[in-house]
Amino acid sequence: MAQSDIEGGQTNAAFELSDVADRRKNVTIMAQVNKPAANKGPAQKSGQSHGLGPADSKPPGAGQTSGIDPAINKPAPVQSSGHSHGIDPEHKTTYMDSIMHIFKGNVGPGLYAMGQAFSNGGIIVSPILTVLLGIVCVHCQHLLLRCAFKMRQFHRADSSHLPDFADTVELCFENGPIRFRQCSQAMKLAVDVFIVITQLGFCTVYFGFIAYNLKQLYDYYGIFMDIRVHMALILLPIMLPSLLRNLKYLAWCMVLANIFMILGIFITTFYATQDLPSVKERKLFSSWEQLPLYFGTAIFAFEGIALVLPLHNAMRDPHEFRHPLGVLNVGMVIVTFVFTFLGFVGYLKWGDEVQSSMTLNLPQDEILAQSVKVMVSLGILLGYALQFFVAIQIMLPWVSRKFDPHRANPIRTELMFRAALVMVTFGVAESILNVGALMSLIGALCSTALALVFPPVLELVLGLGPPESRCLKLSCWIWTKNIMILLFALFAAVTGTIESLRIIQNLE
């Protein structure tokens, strides 16, 4: 899961993300205000720089966007993004550091759900589809990188940093076909909305994931409580780290979460590989009705596309991120292998009895197995705050502008908003108790759009722009490939959403 769906972010991160962003925005705005009028050329009138460089680098004909302050020709500060998703752009990372970020950014509850995903696909079909899905996801991540590079080159930006996901989408639409340019702000907002829903979806799944693991332990020792009571018991431990306003105070959470998750993976793999039955005892292909659930869960597990651009910007040598044996390819090969292997042995070991978290299939009377449930639950609990931070980072400027426009009590406003948002995820978790169906729903509804829809659309938009702003040439291969990806994404999104909602409704 969120992505993890979980667990991204540098373990030694010690920085004040929002405060730094605010200071940078204020410096930029003051520079624009104090700039002599004589230095303003016509090209500056189009306004936004999106973190790419000076405003006068914007090409003629690029569309105007809403929310521009005519006095300074810049967006209002609260409209800037630059979300780094828990990655410190000031702390440059090495090749191995970034590999670990890729791994941690994709490994979460979604990994432990791969056994159930394979039961929805079949013992032979699921590994093939997982490898193909991994290839498509990596390709789409490269498309996102390519589009961000094209935008930086086209705007002749001096900065070595690439714009973030949402800004890349906005820039591509601003430089695409004329009729699409008025949609640029809406497309940027759509990306932010999908990221927020995905991150909060991860957080919602965490409640159920932790509660079911702890309930199994409590039940074994004779303490029987309803699953909703278990969720209520973990509300306060989840709430407290989520109120921390600075990521540097979450560094210890990240360290412990990563240790617990890695230990949990190794021990779960150990149990899953003991006394394996024959492959012939499992279904080679499940059914067409179950297949959408496989896609939803698998896409949910590949949750790291929002980390691609921040990770690239954080590297000492960004070229190492994108070359054939670079961080992105190698990291995603490792992630795809882990997903495929653990999903395969999990379904082979437990068959149709495999749970939405394979930790629930471990022996209940063995101390080692019990310790895994505790460690993984703690790892997920501590990872909640980081996934939650990403959503807060995107939503807080709008909330502050809406409810505290004069910034009379900014800290109180933020803390109240954080607490309210935690309660929202808690309320949804209490309402939807089927963790597997919830993961599949989030994957089909939101993760598919981020991972499989926006990247090919951006490539097509850039290729369809007018000659003066066209950055790509569209060949028959590019058209065919992107249309196939979009059709697959549409199939996975529609069927996965319908089937997940049907299961959730039947449970109710």
C-alpha positions as CSV (number, residue, x, y, z in Angstrom):
1,M,0.0,0.0,0.0
2,A,0.3,4.1,-0.1
3,Q,2.1,3.6,-1.6
4,S,2.9,3.4,0.6
5,D,1.2,3.1,0.1
6,I,4.0,3.8,3.2
7,E,6.7,4.2,3.7
8,G,8.4,6.5,1.3
9,G,10.6,9.3,2.5
10,Q,14.2,9.5,3.6
11,T,14.8,8.0,7.0
12,N,17.1,10.7,8.1
13,A,14.9,13.5,6.9
14,A,15.2,16.5,9.2
15,F,13.7,19.5,7.6
16,E,10.8,21.9,7.7
17,L,9.2,21.3,4.3
18,S,6.3,23.7,4.5
19,D,8.2,26.5,6.2
20,V,11.0,26.3,3.6
21,A,8.5,26.3,0.8
22,D,6.8,29.4,2.2
23,R,10.1,31.2,2.6
24,R,11.1,30.4,-0.9
25,K,7.8,31.6,-2.3
26,N,8.0,34.8,-0.3
27,V,11.5,35.5,-1.6
28,T,10.3,34.9,-5.2
29,I,7.3,37.2,-4.8
30,M,9.4,40.0,-3.3
31,A,11.9,39.7,-6.1
32,Q,9.1,40.1,-8.6
33,V,7.6,43.0,-6.8
34,N,10.9,44.8,-6.5
35,K,12.0,44.1,-10.1
36,P,12.2,47.4,-12.2
37,A,9.4,47.8,-14.6
38,A,11.8,48.5,-17.4
39,N,13.1,44.9,-17.1
40,K,9.7,43.4,-17.8
41,G,9.5,42.1,-21.3
42,P,6.3,41.0,-23.1
43,A,7.1,37.3,-22.6
44,Q,6.7,37.8,-18.8
45,K,3.1,38.4,-19.1
46,S,2.2,34.8,-19.2
47,G,3.2,34.5,-15.6
48,Q,3.8,31.2,-14.0
49,S,7.3,29.7,-13.8
50,H,6.3,26.4,-12.0
51,G,9.7,26.3,-10.3
52,L,11.4,26.0,-13.7
53,G,13.1,29.3,-13.9
54,P,12.3,32.9,-14.8
55,A,8.9,33.8,-16.1
56,D,10.3,35.3,-19.3
57,S,11.2,31.8,-20.4
58,K,7.6,31.0,-21.2
59,P,7.1,30.7,-24.9
60,P,4.8,33.0,-26.9
61,G,1.3,31.6,-27.2
62,A,1.3,29.7,-23.9
63,G,-2.0,30.0,-22.3
64,Q,-2.9,32.2,-19.4
65,T,-3.9,30.5,-16.2
66,S,-6.3,31.5,-13.5
67,G,-5.4,32.8,-10.1
68,I,-2.7,35.2,-11.4
69,D,-2.1,38.3,-9.4
70,P,-1.8,41.1,-12.1
71,A,0.3,43.3,-9.8
72,I,3.2,40.8,-9.7
73,N,2.4,38.5,-12.6
74,K,2.7,35.5,-10.3
75,P,0.3,33.0,-8.8
76,A,-0.7,33.6,-5.2
77,P,1.7,31.8,-2.8
78,V,-0.9,29.3,-1.7
79,Q,-1.3,28.0,-5.2
80,S,2.3,26.9,-5.6
81,S,2.9,23.2,-5.2
82,G,6.4,21.8,-5.2
83,H,5.3,18.8,-3.1
84,S,8.3,16.6,-2.3
85,H,6.3,13.7,-0.8
86,G,8.6,13.3,2.2
87,I,11.9,13.5,0.2
88,D,14.3,16.3,1.2
89,P,15.5,18.0,-1.9
90,E,18.3,19.7,0.0
91,H,19.8,16.4,1.2
92,K,21.3,14.9,-1.9
93,T,21.0,11.1,-2.1
94,T,23.3,8.4,-3.5
95,Y,22.4,5.6,-5.9
96,M,21.7,3.1,-3.1
97,D,19.8,5.7,-1.0
98,S,17.4,6.2,-3.9
99,I,17.1,2.5,-4.5
100,M,15.9,2.2,-0.9
101,H,13.5,5.0,-1.4
102,I,12.0,3.3,-4.5
103,F,11.6,0.1,-2.5
104,K,10.1,1.7,0.6
105,G,7.8,3.9,-1.5
106,N,6.2,0.8,-3.0
107,V,6.3,-1.7,-0.2
108,G,3.4,-1.6,2.2
109,P,0.1,-3.3,3.0
110,G,-0.2,-3.8,-0.8
111,L,2.7,-6.2,-0.7
112,Y,1.1,-8.3,2.0
113,A,-2.1,-8.3,-0.1
114,M,-0.5,-9.8,-3.2
115,G,-1.3,-13.3,-2.1
116,Q,-5.0,-12.5,-2.2
117,A,-4.4,-10.6,-5.5
118,F,-2.9,-13.8,-7.0
119,S,-5.9,-15.8,-5.8
120,N,-8.1,-13.4,-7.8
121,G,-5.9,-13.9,-10.9
122,G,-4.6,-17.5,-10.8
123,I,-1.3,-19.1,-10.0
124,I,0.0,-18.9,-13.7
125,V,-1.8,-15.8,-15.0
126,S,-1.0,-13.5,-12.0
127,P,2.8,-13.7,-12.2
128,I,2.7,-12.9,-15.9
129,L,0.3,-10.0,-15.4
130,T,2.3,-8.7,-12.4
131,V,5.5,-8.6,-14.5
132,L,3.7,-6.9,-17.4
133,L,2.0,-4.4,-15.1
134,G,5.4,-3.6,-13.6
135,I,6.9,-3.0,-17.1
136,V,3.9,-0.7,-18.0
137,C,4.2,1.2,-14.7
138,V,8.0,1.7,-15.2
139,H,7.4,2.9,-18.7
140,C,4.7,5.4,-17.5
141,Q,7.1,6.7,-14.9
142,H,9.7,7.2,-17.6
143,L,7.0,9.1,-19.6
144,L,6.4,11.4,-16.7
145,L,10.2,12.0,-16.4
146,R,10.4,12.7,-20.1
147,C,7.6,15.1,-20.1
148,A,9.1,17.0,-17.1
149,F,12.4,17.2,-18.9
150,K,10.8,18.5,-22.1
151,M,9.0,21.2,-20.1
152,R,12.3,22.2,-18.4
153,Q,14.1,22.3,-21.7
154,F,11.3,24.1,-23.5
155,H,11.2,26.8,-20.8
156,R,15.0,27.0,-20.8
157,A,15.1,26.8,-17.0
158,D,18.4,27.2,-15.2
159,S,17.4,25.0,-12.3
160,S,18.4,21.3,-12.4
161,H,15.2,20.4,-10.6
162,L,12.2,19.1,-12.5
163,P,8.7,20.3,-11.7
164,D,6.6,18.0,-9.6
165,F,3.8,15.8,-10.9
166,A,1.0,18.3,-10.7
167,D,3.1,21.1,-12.2
168,T,4.3,18.9,-15.0
169,V,0.7,18.1,-15.9
170,E,-0.2,21.8,-15.9
171,L,2.8,22.8,-18.0
172,C,2.1,20.1,-20.6
173,F,-1.5,21.2,-21.0
174,E,-0.4,24.9,-21.2
175,N,1.9,24.0,-24.1
176,G,-0.4,21.5,-25.8
177,P,-3.2,22.1,-28.2
178,I,-4.8,25.6,-27.9
179,R,-8.2,24.2,-26.9
180,F,-6.6,22.2,-24.1
181,R,-4.7,25.1,-22.5
182,Q,-7.7,26.4,-20.6
183,C,-7.9,23.0,-18.8
184,S,-4.3,23.2,-17.4
185,Q,-5.3,24.4,-14.0
186,A,-8.1,21.8,-13.8
187,M,-5.7,19.0,-14.8
188,K,-3.2,20.1,-12.1
189,L,-6.1,20.2,-9.6
190,A,-7.1,16.7,-10.7
191,V,-3.7,15.3,-10.1
192,D,-3.6,16.8,-6.6
193,V,-7.1,15.4,-5.9
194,F,-6.1,11.9,-7.0
195,I,-2.9,12.1,-4.9
196,V,-4.8,13.2,-1.8
197,I,-7.5,10.6,-2.2
198,T,-4.9,7.9,-2.8
199,Q,-2.8,8.9,0.3
200,L,-5.9,9.2,2.5
201,G,-7.0,5.8,1.1
202,F,-3.7,4.3,2.2
203,C,-4.3,5.8,5.7
204,T,-7.8,4.4,5.8
205,V,-6.5,0.9,4.8
206,Y,-3.9,1.1,7.6
207,F,-6.6,1.2,10.3
208,G,-8.1,-2.0,9.0
209,F,-4.8,-3.7,8.4
210,I,-3.5,-3.0,11.9
211,A,-6.9,-3.8,13.6
212,Y,-7.2,-7.2,12.0
213,N,-3.7,-8.2,12.9
214,L,-4.1,-7.1,16.5
215,K,-7.5,-8.7,16.8
216,Q,-6.1,-12.1,15.9
217,L,-3.5,-11.7,18.7
218,Y,-6.1,-10.6,21.3
219,D,-8.4,-13.4,20.3
220,Y,-5.7,-16.0,20.8
221,Y,-5.1,-14.8,24.3
222,G,-8.8,-14.8,25.1
223,I,-9.5,-11.1,24.8
224,F,-12.5,-10.9,22.4
225,M,-13.5,-7.5,21.0
226,D,-15.3,-6.2,17.9
227,I,-13.0,-5.1,15.1
228,R,-14.4,-1.6,15.3
229,V,-13.2,-1.5,19.0
230,H,-9.7,-2.4,17.9
231,M,-9.8,0.4,15.4
232,A,-10.9,2.8,18.1
233,L,-8.0,1.6,20.4
234,I,-5.4,2.5,17.8
235,L,-6.9,5.9,17.0
236,L,-4.9,7.8,19.6
237,P,-1.5,6.2,18.7
238,I,-2.2,7.1,15.1
239,M,-3.4,10.6,15.9
240,L,-0.4,11.8,17.9
241,P,2.4,11.4,15.3
242,S,0.0,12.8,12.7
243,L,-0.2,16.1,14.6
244,L,3.5,16.7,14.2
245,R,4.0,19.6,11.8
246,N,7.6,19.0,11.0
247,L,8.9,16.0,9.2
248,K,12.2,16.0,11.1
249,Y,10.2,14.9,14.2
250,L,8.9,11.9,12.2
251,A,12.4,10.7,11.3
252,W,12.4,8.2,14.2
253,C,9.0,6.9,13.0
254,M,10.4,6.3,9.5
255,V,13.5,4.4,10.9
256,L,11.4,2.1,13.1
257,A,8.8,1.6,10.4
258,N,11.4,0.6,7.8
259,I,13.0,-1.9,10.2
260,F,9.7,-3.5,11.2
261,M,8.5,-3.8,7.6
262,I,11.8,-5.4,6.3
263,L,11.8,-7.9,9.2
264,G,8.2,-8.6,8.6
265,I,8.8,-9.3,4.9
266,F,11.6,-11.8,5.7
267,I,9.7,-13.7,8.4
268,T,6.5,-13.8,6.3
269,T,8.5,-15.2,3.4
270,F,10.0,-17.8,5.6
271,Y,6.6,-19.1,6.7
272,A,5.2,-18.9,3.2
273,T,7.9,-21.0,1.7
274,Q,7.5,-23.9,4.2
275,D,5.9,-27.2,3.0
276,L,4.6,-25.8,-0.3
277,P,2.0,-27.9,-2.1
278,S,2.1,-28.6,-5.9
279,V,1.1,-25.9,-8.3
280,K,-1.5,-28.3,-9.7
281,E,-3.5,-27.8,-6.5
282,R,-4.1,-24.1,-7.3
283,K,-6.2,-22.5,-10.1
284,L,-4.2,-21.6,-13.1
285,F,-6.7,-18.8,-13.9
286,S,-9.4,-17.8,-11.4
287,S,-12.3,-16.2,-13.4
288,W,-13.1,-13.1,-15.4
289,E,-15.3,-11.9,-12.5
290,Q,-12.3,-12.0,-10.1
291,L,-9.7,-10.6,-12.4
292,P,-10.7,-6.9,-11.9
293,L,-10.0,-7.4,-8.2
294,Y,-6.5,-8.6,-9.0
295,F,-5.8,-5.5,-11.1
296,G,-7.1,-3.1,-8.4
297,T,-4.9,-4.7,-5.7
298,A,-1.8,-5.0,-7.9
299,I,-2.1,-1.3,-9.1
300,F,-2.6,-0.3,-5.5
301,A,0.6,-2.0,-4.6
302,F,2.6,-0.2,-7.3
303,E,2.0,3.1,-5.5
304,G,5.2,5.0,-6.0
305,I,4.8,7.2,-9.1
306,A,4.3,10.4,-7.1
307,L,7.9,9.8,-5.7
308,V,9.6,9.7,-9.1
309,L,10.2,13.4,-9.7
310,P,11.1,14.2,-6.0
311,L,13.6,11.3,-5.9
312,H,15.1,12.5,-9.2
313,N,15.5,16.0,-7.8
314,A,17.1,14.8,-4.6
315,M,19.9,12.8,-6.3
316,R,23.5,14.0,-6.4
317,D,23.8,12.8,-10.0
318,P,20.3,12.9,-11.5
319,H,21.5,11.0,-14.6
320,E,21.9,7.9,-12.4
321,F,18.2,7.9,-11.9
322,R,17.1,7.5,-15.4
323,H,19.7,5.6,-17.4
324,P,19.1,1.9,-18.4
325,L,20.7,0.5,-15.2
326,G,19.6,3.6,-13.1
327,V,17.7,3.9,-9.9
328,L,14.2,3.8,-11.5
329,N,14.7,0.6,-13.6
330,V,16.7,-1.3,-11.0
331,G,14.5,-0.3,-8.1
332,M,11.3,-1.2,-9.9
333,V,12.8,-4.6,-11.0
334,I,13.4,-5.4,-7.4
335,V,9.9,-4.2,-6.4
336,T,8.3,-6.2,-9.1
337,F,10.3,-9.3,-8.2
338,V,9.3,-9.0,-4.5
339,F,5.6,-8.6,-5.4
340,T,5.6,-11.5,-7.8
341,F,7.6,-13.8,-5.6
342,L,5.7,-13.2,-2.3
343,G,2.3,-13.2,-4.1
344,F,3.1,-16.5,-5.8
345,V,4.3,-18.3,-2.7
346,G,1.5,-16.8,-0.6
347,Y,-1.2,-18.1,-2.9
348,L,0.6,-21.4,-3.4
349,K,1.0,-21.9,0.3
350,W,-2.5,-20.9,1.5
351,G,-4.6,-21.1,-1.7
352,D,-8.1,-19.5,-1.6
353,E,-7.7,-19.1,2.2
354,V,-5.1,-16.4,1.8
355,Q,-6.1,-13.3,3.6
356,S,-5.9,-9.6,2.6
357,S,-2.8,-9.5,4.8
358,M,-0.7,-12.7,4.6
359,T,0.3,-12.1,8.2
360,L,-3.2,-13.2,9.1
361,N,-2.4,-16.7,7.7
362,L,0.7,-17.1,9.9
363,P,0.4,-19.6,12.9
364,Q,-1.4,-18.0,15.8
365,D,0.3,-20.1,18.5
366,E,4.0,-19.4,17.6
367,I,5.9,-16.5,19.1
368,L,7.8,-15.7,15.9
369,A,4.6,-15.4,13.9
370,Q,2.9,-13.3,16.6
371,S,6.0,-11.0,16.6
372,V,5.6,-10.5,12.9
373,K,2.0,-9.3,13.3
374,V,3.1,-6.8,16.0
375,M,6.1,-5.6,14.0
376,V,4.2,-5.1,10.8
377,S,1.3,-3.4,12.7
378,L,3.8,-1.0,14.3
379,G,5.5,-0.4,11.0
380,I,2.2,0.5,9.3
381,L,1.1,2.6,12.3
382,L,4.4,4.6,12.2
383,G,4.1,4.9,8.4
384,Y,0.7,6.5,8.7
385,A,2.0,9.9,9.6
386,L,4.2,10.0,6.5
387,Q,1.5,9.1,4.1
388,F,-0.8,11.6,5.9
389,F,1.8,14.3,5.6
390,V,1.7,14.2,1.8
391,A,-2.1,14.8,1.8
392,I,-1.7,17.6,4.4
393,Q,1.0,19.2,2.3
394,I,-1.3,19.5,-0.7
395,M,-4.5,20.5,1.2
396,L,-3.3,22.8,3.9
397,P,-2.7,26.0,1.8
398,W,-6.3,25.8,0.6
399,V,-7.7,25.2,4.1
400,S,-5.6,28.0,5.6
401,R,-6.8,30.4,2.9
402,K,-10.4,29.3,3.4
403,F,-10.7,29.2,7.2
404,D,-7.8,31.5,8.4
405,P,-7.2,34.0,5.6
406,H,-5.4,36.5,7.9
407,R,-3.3,33.7,9.5
408,A,-4.5,34.8,12.9
409,N,-4.1,31.3,14.4
410,P,-2.2,29.2,11.7
411,I,-1.0,26.5,14.1
412,R,-4.4,26.0,15.7
413,T,-6.0,25.8,12.2
414,E,-3.4,23.2,11.0
415,L,-3.7,21.1,14.1
416,M,-7.5,21.1,14.0
417,F,-7.4,20.2,10.3
418,R,-5.0,17.4,10.9
419,A,-7.1,15.9,13.7
420,A,-10.3,16.2,11.6
421,L,-8.7,14.5,8.6
422,V,-7.5,11.6,10.8
423,M,-11.0,11.2,12.1
424,V,-12.3,11.1,8.5
425,T,-10.0,8.2,7.6
426,F,-11.0,6.5,10.9
427,G,-14.7,6.9,10.1
428,V,-14.3,5.5,6.6
429,A,-12.3,2.5,8.0
430,E,-15.1,1.9,10.5
431,S,-17.6,1.9,7.7
432,I,-15.7,-0.4,5.2
433,L,-14.4,-3.4,7.0
434,N,-13.2,-5.4,4.0
435,V,-9.6,-4.3,3.7
436,G,-9.0,-6.2,0.5
437,A,-11.9,-4.7,-1.3
438,L,-11.0,-1.3,-0.1
439,M,-7.4,-1.6,-1.4
440,S,-8.8,-2.8,-4.8
441,L,-11.2,0.1,-4.9
442,I,-8.5,2.7,-4.2
443,G,-6.2,1.1,-6.7
444,A,-8.8,0.9,-9.5
445,L,-10.2,4.4,-8.8
446,C,-7.2,6.6,-8.1
447,S,-3.9,4.7,-8.5
448,T,-4.8,3.8,-12.0
449,A,-5.3,7.4,-13.0
450,L,-2.0,8.5,-11.5
451,A,0.1,5.5,-12.7
452,L,-1.4,4.6,-16.1
453,V,-3.6,7.5,-17.4
454,F,-1.8,10.8,-16.9
455,P,1.6,9.9,-18.3
456,P,0.5,8.6,-21.7
457,V,-2.0,11.5,-21.9
458,L,0.8,14.0,-21.3
459,E,2.9,12.5,-24.1
460,L,0.0,12.8,-26.5
461,V,-0.8,16.3,-25.4
462,L,2.8,17.5,-26.0
463,G,2.8,15.9,-29.4
464,L,-0.4,17.5,-30.5
465,G,0.6,21.1,-29.6
466,P,1.0,23.9,-32.2
467,P,4.4,24.0,-34.0
468,E,5.9,26.7,-31.8
469,S,5.4,24.7,-28.6
470,R,5.4,21.1,-29.9
471,C,8.0,19.2,-27.9
472,L,7.4,15.6,-29.2
473,K,6.7,13.9,-32.5
474,L,4.0,11.3,-32.4
475,S,4.7,8.2,-34.4
476,C,2.3,5.3,-35.1
477,W,4.0,3.4,-32.4
478,I,3.5,6.1,-29.8
479,W,-0.2,6.4,-30.7
480,T,-0.7,2.6,-30.6
481,K,1.2,2.1,-27.4
482,N,-0.5,4.9,-25.5
483,I,-4.0,4.0,-26.7
484,M,-3.4,0.4,-25.5
485,I,-2.2,1.6,-22.1
486,L,-5.2,3.9,-21.8
487,L,-7.7,1.2,-22.8
488,F,-6.1,-1.2,-20.3
489,A,-6.3,1.5,-17.6
490,L,-10.0,2.2,-18.5
491,F,-10.8,-1.6,-18.3
492,A,-9.0,-1.9,-14.9
493,A,-10.5,1.2,-13.5
494,V,-14.1,0.6,-14.5
495,T,-14.3,-3.2,-13.8
496,G,-12.2,-2.9,-10.6
497,T,-14.3,-0.1,-9.2
498,I,-17.6,-1.9,-10.0
499,E,-16.4,-5.3,-8.6
500,S,-14.9,-3.7,-5.4
501,L,-18.1,-1.7,-4.8
502,R,-20.2,-4.8,-5.3
503,I,-18.2,-6.7,-2.6
504,I,-18.3,-3.8,-0.2
505,Q,-22.0,-3.5,-0.7
506,N,-22.6,-7.2,-0.2
507,L,-20.6,-7.1,3.0
508,E,-22.7,-4.3,4.3
